[in-house]
């Protein structure tokens, strides 16, 4: 592998110091590497047109949020991504700032890596104002209350068939990759990130028997906001991978399904999902 490109979050890599060190290391070792940064531009991480067609790997310098945005933006280009964590947790990132040079050296000299295909969600809001555009998410799409502290009723249908009405603070629709994020915090199951399925997890449901539901990856989920009374004015916020994109009022809905494209995540670590999960579970006991 010789052709690289770096996408950097300038808020997580001040003065792009690490980014330039990585680029210099790649060039000095016979590779080709360009880079760009968002320079604090909210919602516009990078310009896809600047990334050469022969790029074999994109190094994403930042944190999980930077990698999530890069994954959404680059899915159609089919270029593998590898995260370099300069943030806090960096759960999705393969490399740390201290280990990135060793990782890049392996990419330059070895073929001992794997590429995991991770499914994306596609969601579209249907409101009285307009039919929203379709957006994608790698972790989850969350519909959660906004404004007054009160529960809301959310009507869930799958493939046009009524499933259930949740009285809760909201609903999480998650991918397997997102099963260890907000969905897990809300009591959802942990899923192998290479799987293809959809998770529905209610947020703080106002009932004792509300559980997460696992659906096939080809199912289409519709979530409608129901009015609790004639005087009520519920307002729900819709977030894609933690970024708010729209709002829903009673009678409005969002449709969620598996996206037609997927994200390619490059893995240098040969640790299996079960081994990784076993170690994480031990750390919590």
Secondary structure as a PSIPRED ss2 file (coil, helix, strand):
# PSIPRED VFORMAT (PSIPRED V4.0)

   1 X C   1.000  0.000  0.000
   2 X C   1.000  0.000  0.000
   3 X E   0.000  0.000  1.000
   4 X E   0.000  0.000  1.000
   5 X E   0.000  0.000  1.000
   6 X E   0.000  0.000  1.000
   7 X E   0.000  0.000  1.000
   8 X E   0.000  0.000  1.000
   9 X C   1.000  0.000  0.000
  10 X C   1.000  0.000  0.000
  11 X C   1.000  0.000  0.000
  12 X C   1.000  0.000  0.000
  13 X C   1.000  0.000  0.000
  14 X H   0.000  1.000  0.000
  15 X H   0.000  1.000  0.000
  16 X H   0.000  1.000  0.000
  17 X H   0.000  1.000  0.000
  18 X H   0.000  1.000  0.000
  19 X H   0.000  1.000  0.000
  20 X H   0.000  1.000  0.000
  21 X H   0.000  1.000  0.000
  22 X H   0.000  1.000  0.000
  23 X H   0.000  1.000  0.000
  24 X H   0.000  1.000  0.000
  25 X H   0.000  1.000  0.000
  26 X H   0.000  1.000  0.000
  27 X H   0.000  1.000  0.000
  28 X H   0.000  1.000  0.000
  29 X C   1.000  0.000  0.000
  30 X C   1.000  0.000  0.000
  31 X C   1.000  0.000  0.000
  32 X E   0.000  0.000  1.000
  33 X E   0.000  0.000  1.000
  34 X E   0.000  0.000  1.000
  35 X E   0.000  0.000  1.000
  36 X E   0.000  0.000  1.000
  37 X E   0.000  0.000  1.000
  38 X C   1.000  0.000  0.000
  39 X C   1.000  0.000  0.000
  40 X C   1.000  0.000  0.000
  41 X C   1.000  0.000  0.000
  42 X C   1.000  0.000  0.000
  43 X C   1.000  0.000  0.000
  44 X C   1.000  0.000  0.000
  45 X C   1.000  0.000  0.000
  46 X C   1.000  0.000  0.000
  47 X C   1.000  0.000  0.000
  48 X H   0.000  1.000  0.000
  49 X H   0.000  1.000  0.000
  50 X H   0.000  1.000  0.000
  51 X C   1.000  0.000  0.000
  52 X C   1.000  0.000  0.000
  53 X C   1.000  0.000  0.000
  54 X C   1.000  0.000  0.000
  55 X C   1.000  0.000  0.000
  56 X C   1.000  0.000  0.000
  57 X E   0.000  0.000  1.000
  58 X E   0.000  0.000  1.000
  59 X E   0.000  0.000  1.000
  60 X E   0.000  0.000  1.000
  61 X E   0.000  0.000  1.000
  62 X E   0.000  0.000  1.000
  63 X C   1.000  0.000  0.000
  64 X H   0.000  1.000  0.000
  65 X H   0.000  1.000  0.000
  66 X H   0.000  1.000  0.000
  67 X H   0.000  1.000  0.000
  68 X H   0.000  1.000  0.000
  69 X H   0.000  1.000  0.000
  70 X H   0.000  1.000  0.000
  71 X H   0.000  1.000  0.000
  72 X H   0.000  1.000  0.000
  73 X H   0.000  1.000  0.000
  74 X H   0.000  1.000  0.000
  75 X H   0.000  1.000  0.000
  76 X H   0.000  1.000  0.000
  77 X H   0.000  1.000  0.000
  78 X C   1.000  0.000  0.000
  79 X C   1.000  0.000  0.000
  80 X E   0.000  0.000  1.000
  81 X E   0.000  0.000  1.000
  82 X E   0.000  0.000  1.000
  83 X E   0.000  0.000  1.000
  84 X E   0.000  0.000  1.000
  85 X E   0.000  0.000  1.000
  86 X C   1.000  0.000  0.000
  87 X C   1.000  0.000  0.000
  88 X C   1.000  0.000  0.000
  89 X C   1.000  0.000  0.000
  90 X C   1.000  0.000  0.000
  91 X C   1.000  0.000  0.000
  92 X C   1.000  0.000  0.000
  93 X C   1.000  0.000  0.000
  94 X C   1.000  0.000  0.000
  95 X E   0.000  0.000  1.000
  96 X E   0.000  0.000  1.000
  97 X C   1.000  0.000  0.000
  98 X C   1.000  0.000  0.000
  99 X C   1.000  0.000  0.000
 100 X H   0.000  1.000  0.000
 101 X H   0.000  1.000  0.000
 102 X H   0.000  1.000  0.000
 103 X H   0.000  1.000  0.000
 104 X H   0.000  1.000  0.000
 105 X H   0.000  1.000  0.000
 106 X H   0.000  1.000  0.000
 107 X H   0.000  1.000  0.000
 108 X H   0.000  1.000  0.000
 109 X H   0.000  1.000  0.000
 110 X C   1.000  0.000  0.000
 111 X C   1.000  0.000  0.000
 112 X C   1.000  0.000  0.000
 113 X C   1.000  0.000  0.000
 114 X E   0.000  0.000  1.000
 115 X E   0.000  0.000  1.000
 116 X E   0.000  0.000  1.000
 117 X E   0.000  0.000  1.000
 118 X E   0.000  0.000  1.000
 119 X E   0.000  0.000  1.000
 120 X E   0.000  0.000  1.000
 121 X E   0.000  0.000  1.000
 122 X E   0.000  0.000  1.000
 123 X E   0.000  0.000  1.000
 124 X E   0.000  0.000  1.000
 125 X E   0.000  0.000  1.000
 126 X E   0.000  0.000  1.000
 127 X C   1.000  0.000  0.000
 128 X C   1.000  0.000  0.000
 129 X C   1.000  0.000  0.000
 130 X C   1.000  0.000  0.000
 131 X E   0.000  0.000  1.000
 132 X C   1.000  0.000  0.000
 133 X C   1.000  0.000  0.000
 134 X C   1.000  0.000  0.000
 135 X E   0.000  0.000  1.000
 136 X E   0.000  0.000  1.000
 137 X E   0.000  0.000  1.000
 138 X C   1.000  0.000  0.000
 139 X C   1.000  0.000  0.000
 140 X E   0.000  0.000  1.000
 141 X E   0.000  0.000  1.000
 142 X E   0.000  0.000  1.000
 143 X E   0.000  0.000  1.000
 144 X E   0.000  0.000  1.000
 145 X E   0.000  0.000  1.000
 146 X C   1.000  0.000  0.000
 147 X C   1.000  0.000  0.000
 148 X C   1.000  0.000  0.000
 149 X C   1.000  0.000  0.000
 150 X C   1.000  0.000  0.000
 151 X C   1.000  0.000  0.000
 152 X E   0.000  0.000  1.000
 153 X E   0.000  0.000  1.000
 154 X E   0.000  0.000  1.000
 155 X E   0.000  0.000  1.000
 156 X E   0.000  0.000  1.000
 157 X E   0.000  0.000  1.000
 158 X E   0.000  0.000  1.000
 159 X C   1.000  0.000  0.000
 160 X C   1.000  0.000  0.000
 161 X E   0.000  0.000  1.000
 162 X E   0.000  0.000  1.000
 163 X E   0.000  0.000  1.000
 164 X E   0.000  0.000  1.000
 165 X E   0.000  0.000  1.000
 166 X E   0.000  0.000  1.000
 167 X E   0.000  0.000  1.000
 168 X E   0.000  0.000  1.000
 169 X C   1.000  0.000  0.000
 170 X E   0.000  0.000  1.000
 171 X E   0.000  0.000  1.000
 172 X E   0.000  0.000  1.000
 173 X E   0.000  0.000  1.000
 174 X E   0.000  0.000  1.000
 175 X C   1.000  0.000  0.000
 176 X C   1.000  0.000  0.000
 177 X H   0.000  1.000  0.000
 178 X H   0.000  1.000  0.000
 179 X H   0.000  1.000  0.000
 180 X H   0.000  1.000  0.000
 181 X C   1.000  0.000  0.000
 182 X H   0.000  1.000  0.000
 183 X H   0.000  1.000  0.000
 184 X H   0.000  1.000  0.000
 185 X H   0.000  1.000  0.000
 186 X C   1.000  0.000  0.000
 187 X C   1.000  0.000  0.000
 188 X C   1.000  0.000  0.000
 189 X C   1.000  0.000  0.000
 190 X C   1.000  0.000  0.000
 191 X C   1.000  0.000  0.000
 192 X C   1.000  0.000  0.000
 193 X C   1.000  0.000  0.000
 194 X C   1.000  0.000  0.000
 195 X C   1.000  0.000  0.000
 196 X C   1.000  0.000  0.000
 197 X E   0.000  0.000  1.000
 198 X E   0.000  0.000  1.000
 199 X E   0.000  0.000  1.000
 200 X E   0.000  0.000  1.000
 201 X E   0.000  0.000  1.000
 202 X E   0.000  0.000  1.000
 203 X E   0.000  0.000  1.000
 204 X C   1.000  0.000  0.000
 205 X C   1.000  0.000  0.000
 206 X C   1.000  0.000  0.000
 207 X C   1.000  0.000  0.000
 208 X C   1.000  0.000  0.000
 209 X C   1.000  0.000  0.000
 210 X C   1.000  0.000  0.000
 211 X C   1.000  0.000  0.000
 212 X C   1.000  0.000  0.000
 213 X E   0.000  0.000  1.000
 214 X E   0.000  0.000  1.000
 215 X E   0.000  0.000  1.000
 216 X E   0.000  0.000  1.000
 217 X C   1.000  0.000  0.000
 218 X C   1.000  0.000  0.000
 219 X C   1.000  0.000  0.000
 220 X C   1.000  0.000  0.000
 221 X E   0.000  0.000  1.000
 222 X E   0.000  0.000  1.000
 223 X E   0.000  0.000  1.000
 224 X E   0.000  0.000  1.000
 225 X E   0.000  0.000  1.000
 226 X E   0.000  0.000  1.000
 227 X C   1.000  0.000  0.000
 228 X C   1.000  0.000  0.000
 229 X C   1.000  0.000  0.000
 230 X C   1.000  0.000  0.000
 231 X C   1.000  0.000  0.000
 232 X C   1.000  0.000  0.000
 233 X C   1.000  0.000  0.000
 234 X C   1.000  0.000  0.000
 235 X E   0.000  0.000  1.000
 236 X E   0.000  0.000  1.000
 237 X E   0.000  0.000  1.000
 238 X E   0.000  0.000  1.000
 239 X E   0.000  0.000  1.000
 240 X E   0.000  0.000  1.000
 241 X C   1.000  0.000  0.000
 242 X C   1.000  0.000  0.000
 243 X E   0.000  0.000  1.000
 244 X E   0.000  0.000  1.000
 245 X E   0.000  0.000  1.000
 246 X E   0.000  0.000  1.000
 247 X E   0.000  0.000  1.000
 248 X E   0.000  0.000  1.000
 249 X E   0.000  0.000  1.000
 250 X C   1.000  0.000  0.000
 251 X C   1.000  0.000  0.000
 252 X C   1.000  0.000  0.000
 253 X E   0.000  0.000  1.000
 254 X E   0.000  0.000  1.000
 255 X E   0.000  0.000  1.000
 256 X E   0.000  0.000  1.000
 257 X E   0.000  0.000  1.000
 258 X E   0.000  0.000  1.000
 259 X E   0.000  0.000  1.000
 260 X E   0.000  0.000  1.000
 261 X E   0.000  0.000  1.000
 262 X E   0.000  0.000  1.000
 263 X E   0.000  0.000  1.000
 264 X E   0.000  0.000  1.000
 265 X E   0.000  0.000  1.000
 266 X E   0.000  0.000  1.000
 267 X E   0.000  0.000  1.000
 268 X C   1.000  0.000  0.000
 269 X C   1.000  0.000  0.000
 270 X C   1.000  0.000  0.000
 271 X C   1.000  0.000  0.000
 272 X C   1.000  0.000  0.000
 273 X H   0.000  1.000  0.000
 274 X H   0.000  1.000  0.000
 275 X H   0.000  1.000  0.000
 276 X H   0.000  1.000  0.000
 277 X H   0.000  1.000  0.000
 278 X H   0.000  1.000  0.000
 279 X H   0.000  1.000  0.000
 280 X H   0.000  1.000  0.000
 281 X H   0.000  1.000  0.000
 282 X H   0.000  1.000  0.000
 283 X H   0.000  1.000  0.000
 284 X C   1.000  0.000  0.000
 285 X C   1.000  0.000  0.000
